């Protein structure tokens, strides 16, 4: 396969020397809020239609994995850190083959397999009373999580015009978090460590919510199969290795940025931050649920206005702003240990989650859009799988490291590590800016079609 198949923009512009004002003449017009929905193709509207239902279930369980395994099932916290890393380990193992499977068979089949595996994993985990049983459920969960994100992003990018991909990723993230927030409020109100059956119920409900997207892929989208139709007959595309992709300096820089952002961000919020809040800040499970709800309120309220503000702006500069925001969030988390067990700690945890949510509105539309604007259709699955590998590698390290530091009374070092990570991420964002073409950085993008 020629190198032109690896980078779809390679011939169009050569990097950051392209126009910095976002267009070839005049100031680009920001989209109206209603355009975010009306510009979507039919398939995109179907995809968005089940996100809230699906992620209400995720919100029910996401803040409470550490609490469930440690305080309900009675597993030692350091063992829980290892268990929490299992999904990331499994995901990392399956991601390599997943990218090739997506490019050969199409993303839809991979998404269906992942959805079924998610149902199995949640039912299994609901009744897991031993560490071995929990580990088995988390292995299946890791398979599901490992294959779903590159498959979803490849599916979306194949059916979504380039000029509205960033908008779609932002809208999807808004609805996703609305579902998580609703689930988090319900979960924080319902679960009780003194009543283990409440945790069983929320995992079973989470399993049931996966039936909604499964129905969409087996029903209205059953004939949608965005495999590359232009692949050569000798099927040379699968021979493009991940190592070959990483030899491209632009891809290598973006991979490093993705991995560090995952370590500083999501790998911490659901595990390390919760463990810190419980053990150091002595924040109640109810307050943790409300903290995640505050995170959601910020995302739902601000994501669409943020999308308008960042349209036709450098995505890497948006990421620089995110680094500052996330550093502030982790400092707020650290302050929960100053007055543990009181209302101040609960409020500070909510502040941490809310400020972190503002950073998420800057991250989620940008890195996926950069990735898929760099990739050609023939290797889109491998691009998204590669970035997911960076995400999962961070998710393996973070829970183990966070649990060890917190268990050994090194909470201050834990917070310092996260703030330092934000500084490293800022440096990587500037490196990516120097290497990627302007079109992948959100500038000089194709205008929306006239209606």
Kinemage of the C-alpha trace (Angstrom):
@kinemage 1
@onewidth
@group {chain A} dominant
@subgroup {mainchain}
@vectorlist {calphas} color= white
{ca unk a 1} P 0.000 0.000 0.000
{ca unk a 2} L 1.302 3.485 -0.823
{ca unk a 3} L 1.923 6.042 1.895
{ca unk a 4} L -0.905 8.156 0.517
{ca unk a 5} L -3.285 5.586 1.928
{ca unk a 6} L -1.911 6.237 5.420
{ca unk a 7} L -2.553 9.955 5.468
{ca unk a 8} L -5.477 11.385 3.569
{ca unk a 9} L -4.297 15.001 4.035
{ca unk a 10} L -0.675 14.456 3.146
{ca unk a 11} L -0.856 16.001 -0.291
{ca unk a 12} L -3.282 18.768 0.650
{ca unk a 13} L -1.178 20.779 3.096
{ca unk a 14} L 2.089 20.343 4.805
{ca unk a 15} L 1.602 21.300 8.438
{ca unk a 16} L 1.317 24.330 10.585
{ca unk a 17} L 2.455 26.705 7.925
{ca unk a 18} L -1.000 26.719 6.373
{ca unk a 19} L -3.530 29.468 6.923
{ca unk a 20} L -4.169 30.221 10.596
{ca unk a 21} L -7.453 32.065 10.250
{ca unk a 22} L -9.523 29.018 9.350
{ca unk a 23} L -10.442 29.773 5.792
{ca unk a 24} L -9.392 30.891 2.368
{ca unk a 25} L -11.116 34.222 2.675
{ca unk a 26} L -13.258 35.953 5.250
{ca unk a 27} L -14.218 34.829 8.724
{ca unk a 28} L -15.934 31.420 8.994
{ca unk a 29} L -19.511 31.542 10.234
{ca unk a 30} L -20.217 29.720 13.445
{ca unk a 31} L -22.969 27.124 13.168
{ca unk a 32} L -26.316 27.730 14.808
{ca unk a 33} L -27.235 25.327 17.597
{ca unk a 34} L -30.041 23.819 15.536
{ca unk a 35} L -27.561 23.108 12.733
{ca unk a 36} L -25.872 20.558 14.981
{ca unk a 37} L -28.919 18.300 14.569
{ca unk a 38} L -30.254 19.247 11.134
{ca unk a 39} L -26.870 18.777 9.423
{ca unk a 40} L -26.586 15.173 10.608
{ca unk a 41} L -27.288 12.340 8.161
{ca unk a 42} L -30.080 9.903 9.031
{ca unk a 43} L -27.656 7.334 10.429
{ca unk a 44} L -26.143 9.903 12.778
{ca unk a 45} L -29.552 10.758 14.204
{ca unk a 46} L -30.246 7.086 14.844
{ca unk a 47} L -26.901 6.718 16.609
{ca unk a 48} L -27.621 9.649 18.902
{ca unk a 49} L -31.140 8.490 19.708
{ca unk a 50} L -30.171 5.743 22.190
{ca unk a 51} L -27.146 7.310 23.853
{ca unk a 52} L -28.980 8.690 26.893
{ca unk a 53} L -30.663 5.360 27.657
{ca unk a 54} L -27.433 3.422 27.240
{ca unk a 55} L -25.403 5.724 29.460
{ca unk a 56} L -27.945 6.053 32.249
{ca unk a 57} L -26.860 2.508 33.044
{ca unk a 58} L -23.208 3.507 32.823
{ca unk a 59} L -23.851 6.368 35.233
{ca unk a 60} L -25.441 3.992 37.706
{ca unk a 61} L -22.271 1.929 38.081
{ca unk a 62} L -19.318 4.063 36.911
{ca unk a 63} L -18.623 5.941 40.184
{ca unk a 64} L -18.970 2.847 42.329
{ca unk a 65} L -16.695 0.089 41.012
{ca unk a 66} L -14.076 0.728 43.707
{ca unk a 67} L -16.762 1.083 46.393
{ca unk a 68} L -18.521 -2.091 45.233
{ca unk a 69} L -15.428 -4.279 45.152
{ca unk a 70} L -13.752 -2.863 48.270
{ca unk a 71} L -16.602 -1.991 50.634
{ca unk a 72} L -19.388 -4.326 49.513
{ca unk a 73} L -17.502 -7.435 48.420
{ca unk a 74} L -14.698 -6.856 50.942
{ca unk a 75} L -11.690 -7.103 48.629
{ca unk a 76} L -8.512 -5.309 49.848
{ca unk a 77} L -7.996 -1.910 48.246
{ca unk a 78} L -4.670 -2.833 46.658
{ca unk a 79} L -6.346 -5.926 45.137
{ca unk a 80} L -9.156 -3.690 43.890
{ca unk a 81} L -6.576 -1.502 42.141
{ca unk a 82} L -5.329 -4.570 40.268
{ca unk a 83} L -8.873 -5.717 39.477
{ca unk a 84} L -9.798 -2.260 38.203
{ca unk a 85} L -6.865 -2.410 35.772
{ca unk a 86} L -7.986 -5.741 34.243
{ca unk a 87} L -10.386 -4.221 31.684
{ca unk a 88} L -7.615 -1.935 30.443
{ca unk a 89} L -5.135 -4.837 30.132
{ca unk a 90} L -7.613 -6.951 28.175
{ca unk a 91} L -8.608 -3.979 26.032
{ca unk a 92} L -4.989 -3.323 25.155
{ca unk a 93} L -4.527 -6.965 24.127
{ca unk a 94} L -7.585 -7.049 21.851
{ca unk a 95} L -7.129 -3.606 20.303
{ca unk a 96} L -4.481 -4.665 17.789
{ca unk a 97} L -6.606 -7.345 16.123
{ca unk a 98} L -9.682 -5.130 16.471
{ca unk a 99} L -8.328 -2.453 14.150
{ca unk a 100} L -7.668 -5.018 11.427
{ca unk a 101} L -11.088 -6.639 11.905
{ca unk a 102} L -12.828 -3.265 11.600
{ca unk a 103} L -10.991 -2.489 8.357
{ca unk a 104} L -11.776 -5.937 6.916
{ca unk a 105} L -15.283 -6.738 8.156
{ca unk a 106} L -16.730 -3.352 9.004
{ca unk a 107} L -17.362 -1.633 12.324
{ca unk a 108} L -21.017 -2.640 12.770
{ca unk a 109} L -20.313 -6.312 13.465
{ca unk a 110} L -17.641 -5.387 15.989
{ca unk a 111} L -20.042 -3.014 17.755
{ca unk a 112} L -22.700 -5.743 18.038
{ca unk a 113} L -20.190 -8.209 19.512
{ca unk a 114} L -19.067 -5.585 22.022
{ca unk a 115} L -22.620 -4.772 23.082
{ca unk a 116} L -23.455 -8.411 23.755
{ca unk a 117} L -20.219 -8.818 25.732
{ca unk a 118} L -21.121 -5.763 27.848
{ca unk a 119} L -24.438 -7.349 28.810
{ca unk a 120} L -22.683 -10.566 29.847
{ca unk a 121} L -20.022 -8.698 31.844
{ca unk a 122} L -22.481 -6.640 33.890
{ca unk a 123} L -24.674 -9.606 34.757
{ca unk a 124} L -21.587 -11.583 35.790
{ca unk a 125} L -20.170 -8.755 37.892
{ca unk a 126} L -23.500 -8.232 39.656
{ca unk a 127} L -23.242 -11.701 41.203
{ca unk a 128} L -19.453 -11.846 41.662
{ca unk a 129} L -18.701 -12.595 45.320
{ca unk a 130} L -15.077 -13.689 44.900
{ca unk a 131} L -12.068 -11.952 43.417
{ca unk a 132} L -11.810 -14.677 40.748
{ca unk a 133} L -15.411 -14.178 39.667
{ca unk a 134} L -14.976 -10.404 39.575
{ca unk a 135} L -11.802 -10.832 37.531
{ca unk a 136} L -13.658 -13.011 35.002
{ca unk a 137} L -16.403 -10.411 34.612
{ca unk a 138} L -13.837 -7.643 34.215
{ca unk a 139} L -12.035 -9.630 31.515
{ca unk a 140} L -15.238 -9.738 29.464
{ca unk a 141} L -15.826 -6.069 30.232
{ca unk a 142} L -12.317 -5.325 28.994
{ca unk a 143} L -13.002 -7.089 25.700
{ca unk a 144} L -16.196 -5.090 25.235
{ca unk a 145} L -14.518 -1.802 26.098
{ca unk a 146} L -11.478 -2.524 23.991
{ca unk a 147} L -13.350 -3.071 20.758
{ca unk a 148} L -16.234 -0.613 21.122
{ca unk a 149} L -14.457 2.750 20.948
{ca unk a 150} L -12.395 2.255 17.773
{ca unk a 151} L -15.421 0.573 16.184
{ca unk a 152} L -17.798 3.406 17.105
{ca unk a 153} L -15.397 6.129 16.022
{ca unk a 154} L -14.670 4.345 12.746
{ca unk a 155} L -18.386 3.764 12.116
{ca unk a 156} L -19.234 7.405 12.823
{ca unk a 157} L -16.347 8.819 10.789
{ca unk a 158} L -17.176 6.634 7.799
{ca unk a 159} L -20.782 7.852 7.628
{ca unk a 160} L -20.234 11.414 8.847
{ca unk a 161} L -18.958 14.186 6.545
{ca unk a 162} L -15.593 15.534 7.675
{ca unk a 163} L -16.836 19.060 8.333
{ca unk a 164} L -19.339 17.936 10.983
{ca unk a 165} L -17.373 15.164 12.712
{ca unk a 166} L -16.208 17.491 15.479
{ca unk a 167} L -19.804 18.583 16.045
{ca unk a 168} L -21.035 14.992 16.160
{ca unk a 169} L -18.393 13.933 18.687
{ca unk a 170} L -19.366 16.911 20.857
{ca unk a 171} L -23.116 16.224 20.641
{ca unk a 172} L -22.563 12.558 21.378
{ca unk a 173} L -20.491 13.466 24.418
{ca unk a 174} L -23.228 15.816 25.652
{ca unk a 175} L -25.911 13.138 25.463
{ca unk a 176} L -23.548 10.519 26.891
{ca unk a 177} L -22.925 12.668 29.923
{ca unk a 178} L -26.576 13.562 30.342
{ca unk a 179} L -27.236 9.835 30.637
{ca unk a 180} L -24.300 9.345 33.013
{ca unk a 181} L -25.459 12.262 35.159
{ca unk a 182} L -28.991 10.952 35.464
{ca unk a 183} L -27.603 7.523 36.311
{ca unk a 184} L -25.134 9.004 38.798
{ca unk a 185} L -27.874 10.833 40.705
{ca unk a 186} L -30.033 7.714 40.799
{ca unk a 187} L -27.085 5.534 41.777
{ca unk a 188} L -25.898 7.904 44.507
{ca unk a 189} L -29.399 7.943 45.973
{ca unk a 190} L -30.105 4.206 45.722
{ca unk a 191} L -26.884 2.372 46.539
{ca unk a 192} L -25.993 1.561 50.115
{ca unk a 193} L -22.923 -0.388 51.197
{ca unk a 194} L -25.026 -1.935 53.972
{ca unk a 195} L -27.390 -3.377 51.356
{ca unk a 196} L -25.350 -5.291 48.754
{ca unk a 197} L -28.482 -6.045 46.748
{ca unk a 198} L -28.646 -2.376 45.693
{ca unk a 199} L -25.354 -2.818 43.848
{ca unk a 200} L -26.612 -6.025 42.224
{ca unk a 201} L -29.634 -4.119 40.921
{ca unk a 202} L -27.657 -1.275 39.352
{ca unk a 203} L -25.377 -3.685 37.468
{ca unk a 204} L -28.387 -5.602 36.140
{ca unk a 205} L -30.057 -2.362 35.057
{ca unk a 206} L -26.854 -1.327 33.303
{ca unk a 207} L -26.883 -4.630 31.405
{ca unk a 208} L -30.474 -3.994 30.296
{ca unk a 209} L -29.687 -0.543 28.909
{ca unk a 210} L -27.372 -2.076 26.283
{ca unk a 211} L -30.436 -3.540 24.593
{ca unk a 212} L -31.331 -0.099 23.185
{ca unk a 213} L -28.225 0.387 20.990
{ca unk a 214} L -28.291 -3.322 20.108
{ca unk a 215} L -31.781 -2.831 18.678
{ca unk a 216} L -30.572 0.109 16.559
{ca unk a 217} L -27.670 -1.814 15.018
{ca unk a 218} L -29.803 -4.901 14.370
{ca unk a 219} L -32.729 -2.832 13.099
{ca unk a 220} L -32.538 0.558 11.320
{ca unk a 221} L -28.756 0.370 10.816
{ca unk a 222} L -28.559 -3.297 9.829
{ca unk a 223} L -27.716 -2.417 6.220
{ca unk a 224} L -25.192 0.259 7.166
{ca unk a 225} L -21.747 -1.253 6.841
{ca unk a 226} L -19.129 1.425 6.176
{ca unk a 227} L -16.263 -0.811 5.111
{ca unk a 228} L -13.849 0.766 2.624
{ca unk a 229} L -15.232 -0.075 -0.800
{ca unk a 230} L -12.105 1.011 -2.636
{ca unk a 231} L -9.699 -1.530 -1.095
{ca unk a 232} L -7.570 -3.320 -3.697
{ca unk a 233} L -8.454 -6.860 -4.639
{ca unk a 234} L -5.253 -8.280 -3.124
{ca unk a 235} L -6.381 -6.859 0.245
{ca unk a 236} L -3.094 -5.091 0.885
{ca unk a 237} L -4.587 -2.733 3.485
{ca unk a 238} L -4.374 -5.149 6.445
{ca unk a 239} L -0.594 -5.385 5.967
{ca unk a 240} L -0.229 -1.836 7.280
{ca unk a 241} L 1.102 -2.413 10.794
{ca unk a 242} L 0.696 -0.260 13.871
{ca unk a 243} L 4.450 0.152 13.985
{ca unk a 244} L 4.368 1.587 10.486
{ca unk a 245} L 1.691 4.060 11.562
{ca unk a 246} L 3.771 5.113 14.579
{ca unk a 247} L 6.789 5.756 12.365
{ca unk a 248} L 4.889 8.803 11.115
{ca unk a 249} L 5.959 11.635 13.423
{ca unk a 250} L 2.480 13.144 13.431
{ca unk a 251} L 0.848 9.925 14.514
{ca unk a 252} L 3.513 9.300 17.168
{ca unk a 253} L 2.976 12.738 18.716
{ca unk a 254} L -0.803 12.336 18.699
{ca unk a 255} L -0.477 8.869 20.262
{ca unk a 256} L 1.662 10.268 23.103
{ca unk a 257} L -0.814 13.103 23.658
{ca unk a 258} L -3.707 10.645 23.767
{ca unk a 259} L -1.939 8.414 26.284
{ca unk a 260} L -0.986 11.244 28.642
{ca unk a 261} L -4.441 12.835 28.450
{ca unk a 262} L -5.975 9.466 29.329
{ca unk a 263} L -3.624 9.040 32.285
{ca unk a 264} L -4.251 12.533 33.620
{ca unk a 265} L -7.974 12.351 32.866
{ca unk a 266} L -10.417 9.491 32.621
{ca unk a 267} L -8.127 6.839 34.054
{ca unk a 268} L -8.100 8.876 37.267
{ca unk a 269} L -11.653 10.176 37.574
{ca unk a 270} L -13.432 6.839 37.966
{ca unk a 271} L -10.809 5.117 40.141
{ca unk a 272} L -8.003 7.174 41.659
{ca unk a 273} L -10.117 10.274 42.309
{ca unk a 274} L -12.860 8.227 43.951
{ca unk a 275} L -10.336 6.299 46.062
{ca unk a 276} L -8.690 9.589 47.129
{ca unk a 277} L -12.048 11.165 47.958
{ca unk a 278} L -13.126 8.157 50.040
{ca unk a 279} L -9.879 7.388 51.878
{ca unk a 280} L -8.281 10.843 52.195
{ca unk a 281} L -11.250 13.216 51.911
{ca unk a 282} L -13.713 10.811 53.574
{ca unk a 283} L -16.408 11.859 51.099
{ca unk a 284} L -19.664 9.883 51.307
{ca unk a 285} L -20.893 7.663 48.480
{ca unk a 286} L -23.888 9.973 48.074
{ca unk a 287} L -21.616 12.990 47.673
{ca unk a 288} L -19.542 11.060 45.124
{ca unk a 289} L -22.684 10.393 43.104
{ca unk a 290} L -23.603 14.070 43.280
{ca unk a 291} L -20.071 15.008 42.261
{ca unk a 292} L -20.414 12.990 39.090
{ca unk a 293} L -23.799 14.629 38.551
{ca unk a 294} L -22.126 18.060 38.793
{ca unk a 295} L -19.651 16.877 36.176
{ca unk a 296} L -22.548 16.030 33.901
{ca unk a 297} L -24.418 19.288 34.459
{ca unk a 298} L -21.362 21.254 33.353
{ca unk a 299} L -20.874 19.110 30.244
{ca unk a 300} L -24.533 19.196 29.205
{ca unk a 301} L -24.805 22.945 29.809
{ca unk a 302} L -21.551 23.946 28.136
{ca unk a 303} L -20.711 21.417 25.408
{ca unk a 304} L -22.771 22.960 22.602
{ca unk a 305} L -21.679 26.557 23.360
{ca unk a 306} L -18.094 25.303 23.562
{ca unk a 307} L -18.506 23.599 20.180
{ca unk a 308} L -19.598 26.918 18.714
{ca unk a 309} L -16.624 28.710 20.230
{ca unk a 310} L -14.020 26.207 19.012
{ca unk a 311} L -15.376 25.854 15.476
{ca unk a 312} L -12.577 26.689 13.005
{ca unk a 313} L -10.083 27.229 15.823
{ca unk a 314} L -6.879 25.312 16.420
{ca unk a 315} L -7.741 22.108 18.222
{ca unk a 316} L -4.323 21.996 19.841
{ca unk a 317} L -4.880 25.438 21.417
{ca unk a 318} L -8.186 24.158 22.761
{ca unk a 319} L -6.244 21.301 24.353
{ca unk a 320} L -3.830 23.768 25.971
{ca unk a 321} L -6.765 25.437 27.706
{ca unk a 322} L -7.939 22.019 28.826
{ca unk a 323} L -4.583 21.334 30.519
{ca unk a 324} L -5.010 24.407 32.729
{ca unk a 325} L -8.583 23.447 33.587
{ca unk a 326} L -7.686 19.876 34.545
{ca unk a 327} L -4.782 21.008 36.734
{ca unk a 328} L -7.247 23.187 38.661
{ca unk a 329} L -9.617 20.221 39.029
{ca unk a 330} L -6.939 18.017 40.580
{ca unk a 331} L -5.892 20.761 42.974
{ca unk a 332} L -9.513 20.959 44.158
{ca unk a 333} L -9.460 17.200 44.715
{ca unk a 334} L -6.298 17.534 46.782
{ca unk a 335} L -7.971 20.109 49.020
{ca unk a 336} L -10.611 17.560 50.075
{ca unk a 337} L -7.927 16.100 52.350
{ca unk a 338} L -7.539 19.388 54.240
{ca unk a 339} L -10.944 19.075 55.940
{ca unk a 340} L -11.879 15.395 55.567
{ca unk a 341} L -15.343 14.069 56.257
{ca unk a 342} L -17.173 17.390 56.255
{ca unk a 343} L -19.331 19.420 53.928
{ca unk a 344} L -16.262 21.252 52.602
{ca unk a 345} L -14.729 18.002 51.338
{ca unk a 346} L -17.994 17.055 49.614
{ca unk a 347} L -18.221 20.484 47.967
{ca unk a 348} L -14.595 20.367 46.849
{ca unk a 349} L -15.118 16.955 45.282
{ca unk a 350} L -18.108 18.371 43.391
{ca unk a 351} L -15.948 21.319 42.290
{ca unk a 352} L -13.270 18.901 41.091
{ca unk a 353} L -15.798 16.956 39.030
{ca unk a 354} L -17.426 20.088 37.619
{ca unk a 355} L -14.147 21.736 36.596
{ca unk a 356} L -12.955 18.438 35.153
{ca unk a 357} L -16.173 18.394 33.088
{ca unk a 358} L -15.301 21.774 31.566
{ca unk a 359} L -12.010 20.269 30.444
{ca unk a 360} L -13.863 17.327 28.946
{ca unk a 361} L -15.915 19.634 26.716
{ca unk a 362} L -12.617 20.819 25.246
{ca unk a 363} L -11.062 17.359 24.865
{ca unk a 364} L -13.818 15.170 23.488
{ca unk a 365} L -14.546 16.955 20.195
{ca unk a 366} L -10.864 17.508 19.401
{ca unk a 367} L -8.646 14.413 19.656
{ca unk a 368} L -11.129 12.081 17.866
{ca unk a 369} L -11.575 14.687 15.127
{ca unk a 370} L -7.808 15.090 14.689
{ca unk a 371} L -7.393 11.306 14.499
{ca unk a 372} L -10.073 10.763 11.878
{ca unk a 373} L -9.087 13.770 9.788
{ca unk a 374} L -5.582 12.296 9.554
{ca unk a 375} L -6.751 8.796 8.675
{ca unk a 376} L -7.807 7.500 5.282
{ca unk a 377} L -10.822 5.183 5.014
{ca unk a 378} L -8.708 2.104 4.343
{ca unk a 379} L -6.920 2.283 7.700
{ca unk a 380} L -9.418 4.196 9.812
{ca unk a 381} L -10.003 1.232 12.100
{ca unk a 382} L -6.304 0.933 12.831
{ca unk a 383} L -5.921 4.648 13.538
{ca unk a 384} L -8.742 4.569 16.072
{ca unk a 385} L -7.501 1.300 17.565
{ca unk a 386} L -4.005 2.759 17.944
{ca unk a 387} L -5.302 5.784 19.838
{ca unk a 388} L -7.396 3.485 21.998
{ca unk a 389} L -4.214 1.548 22.798
{ca unk a 390} L -2.726 4.732 24.232
{ca unk a 391} L -5.885 5.285 26.241
{ca unk a 392} L -5.915 1.736 27.592
{ca unk a 393} L -2.211 1.696 28.399
{ca unk a 394} L -2.799 4.687 30.665
{ca unk a 395} L -5.835 2.989 32.185
{ca unk a 396} L -3.669 0.007 33.154
{ca unk a 397} L -1.103 2.121 34.981
{ca unk a 398} L -3.380 4.654 36.653
{ca unk a 399} L -5.549 2.490 38.984
{ca unk a 400} L -2.595 0.458 40.270
{ca unk a 401} L -0.417 3.519 40.819
{ca unk a 402} L -3.222 5.565 42.398
{ca unk a 403} L -4.282 2.756 44.747
{ca unk a 404} L -0.689 2.145 45.849
{ca unk a 405} L 0.020 5.825 46.567
{ca unk a 406} L -3.232 6.357 48.443
{ca unk a 407} L -2.941 3.082 50.377
{ca unk a 408} L 0.562 4.104 51.532
{ca unk a 409} L -0.397 7.605 52.632
{ca unk a 410} L 1.082 9.406 49.610
{ca unk a 411} L -2.014 11.401 48.676
{ca unk a 412} L -0.015 14.612 48.199
{ca unk a 413} L 2.350 12.885 45.784
{ca unk a 414} L -0.655 11.536 43.884
{ca unk a 415} L -2.093 15.024 43.341
{ca unk a 416} L 1.337 16.404 42.412
{ca unk a 417} L 1.749 13.670 39.810
{ca unk a 418} L -1.549 14.602 38.156
{ca unk a 419} L -0.700 18.312 38.010
{ca unk a 420} L 2.722 17.506 36.535
{ca unk a 421} L 0.966 15.325 33.969
{ca unk a 422} L -1.083 18.323 32.846
{ca unk a 423} L 2.154 20.223 32.175
{ca unk a 424} L 3.508 17.330 30.097
{ca unk a 425} L 0.237 17.183 28.167
{ca unk a 426} L 0.509 20.886 27.304
{ca unk a 427} L 3.969 20.311 25.844
{ca unk a 428} L 2.694 17.407 23.753
{ca unk a 429} L -0.216 19.501 22.446
{ca unk a 430} L 2.276 22.069 21.139
{ca unk a 431} L 4.335 19.278 19.551
{ca unk a 432} L 1.251 17.916 17.784
{ca unk a 433} L 0.438 21.429 16.547
{ca unk a 434} L 3.823 21.693 14.841
{ca unk a 435} L 3.466 18.332 13.106
{ca unk a 436} L -0.113 17.946 11.878
{ca unk a 437} L -1.639 19.682 8.851
{ca unk a 438} L -3.886 22.682 9.436
{ca unk a 439} L -6.952 20.824 8.169
{ca unk a 440} L -6.545 18.174 10.880
{ca unk a 441} L -6.081 20.926 13.443
{ca unk a 442} L -9.507 22.402 12.783
{ca unk a 443} L -8.470 25.062 10.280
{ca unk a 444} L -9.133 25.402 6.564
{ca unk a 445} L -11.922 22.868 6.878
{ca unk a 446} L -14.484 22.125 4.210
{ca unk a 447} L -17.561 24.376 4.523
{ca unk a 448} L -20.918 22.853 5.266
{ca unk a 449} L -23.117 22.193 2.240
{ca unk a 450} L -25.634 24.848 1.322
{ca unk a 451} L -29.231 24.098 2.321
